[in-house]
Amino acid sequence: MKRFKTIFIVMIVVAVLSIWILQKDHSAVDLQWRILIAAGGSLLSGVLAYFLLQKDIEHVDAKPDK
């Protein structure tokens, strides 16, 4: 559940920053296209974050015997 919270936060941050950058630097692009670009970027970042934040339990080192 914690992983999905992190992914959601990443997606929100990417969407807000992309809208801001598109508004500031590329104001000639229509608003509809800017929203589509921001939505696509946030979805792509969410998918990437989902795969990059996976935990690989099988490759955890065992505790050494004392």
N, C-alpha and C positions, 0 to 999 in steps of 0.2 A: 504494500500500500504506500510505503514511503517513496518508492521508486516512481509511482505514478504522480505523486505530488511534485516531485522534482521535475519530471517530464512536463507537467502542466505549467510550472513556473518558467521553464526554459522556453516553452512555446509562447507564453504571454510576453516574455522579455523580447524574443525575436520579433514578434508581431509589432510591438510598440516601437522598437528601434527601427524596424524596416519602414514603417509608416512615416516615422519622423525623418529618416534619411531621404526617402522618396519625396516627401513634401519639401524638404530643404533644398536638395540638389537637383531633383528631376520634376519640377513643378509643371513642366509641359505635358507630362503624362496624365491622361485622364484619371479621375478619382476611382472609377470602376476598375481600371487596370492596376492602379496602385494597391487597391484592396485585394485583388486577385493575386498579385505578386507577393504581398505580405502574408496572405493565407497559405499560399503554396510554400513559402519559405518556413513558416511556422510548422506546417505539417511535416515537411522534410526534416526540420530540426527535431521534432518530436519523435519521428521514426528512428533517426540516428541516435538520439539520446536513449531510446528504449533499448537498442541493441548494445550501445556502449556501456550502459549501466547494469548489465546483467552480471550476476554473481556466478562464478564457476566453482561450485562446491566440490566437485571431484578433484580439482587441482590444488586444494588447500593442503599444506604440509601438516603431517600428524605431529602431535606433541612428542618431544623426545622422552624416552624412559629414563627415570632417574635412579 
